[in-house]
C-alpha cells in the first residue's frame, strides 16, 4: 500500500486547508505532483494559498459543520472532473474549560466537525477508492487521542474516536490496497489554540519547548507516513516518547497532573 501517484483527473482533497497543518499538507502534496482540492469556509485564504502552490488546485468553499455542505462535496468534486484518490480530514476545532461551564451548542459543534464530518466524508469518498482499488486516507487527530484531557474533554474524546475509527478503517481497507493513517501531532503553532481560547503564552508555559513541531515538519511527516502506510504518525521524537509515557502512566496519577497544568483551570 503506497500513496496513489498523481494522474489526470486524480486529486487529493484537504479539509481545513485555509491555514496551519491543512495548508502545509496541501503544499506538501502539491509539491509531490498532486492536484489538490482545498476545502474550508474561508475561501479568500484558499485563493491566496492556491496562488502559492506549485501545481494545479481547485477551491471548494464549505462549512463542514453543516450536513448539507458535506453531502454536496462529492458532486462538487465530480463537477470539476476529478476523482479523489487522497482524502485528508484535517478540519477541526476545540472548546476549552470545564464541562460544568460549557455551552452545549459549542460542544456539539466540536463533535460535528471533529467526529461526524470525518465519518461522513470517509463514508462518501472511500467507496470510490475501494472500487478503483486505489486511494489513501489521512485523518488528523492529536496526541490528545491517547487519553482523557481534562479542560478539553470533548476535544480529547473526539480525537480518541478519530484514532480508533481510522485504525479500524485501515484494517478493513488492507485487502483493497488502500492506506489509512491517523496523524497525531503534539503542540504546533497554528492559531488553533488561540481559537479555542488558549493564548500562545499559556500554551508555551504549559508545554515544554522541545515538544513543539512546525506545521511544515508535521505535514511532511504526515505525508511520508501515509506513503509508507503507517497506521499512526506522531511527529517529533519527544512527542513519541511523551505518548508512550501517556500510555503507561496510571490514570489516577495522570489525570490530576493534566488538570493541574491545563490553562483552562488557571484562568480566573
Secondary structure, 3 states (H helix, E strand, C coil): CCCCCCCCCEEEEEECCCCHHHHHHHHHHHHCCCEEEEEECCHHHHHHHHCCCCCCEEEEECCCCCHHHHHHHHHHHHHCCCEEEEEEECCCCCCCCCHHHCCHHHHHHHHHHHHHHHHHHHHHHHHHHHHHCCCEEEEECCHHHHCCCCCCHHHHHHHHHHHHHHHHHHHHHHHHCCEEEEECCCCCCCCHHHHHCCCHHHHHHHCCHHHCCCHHHHHHHHHHHHHCCCCEECCCHHHHHHHHHHHHCCHHHHHHHHHHHCHHHCCC
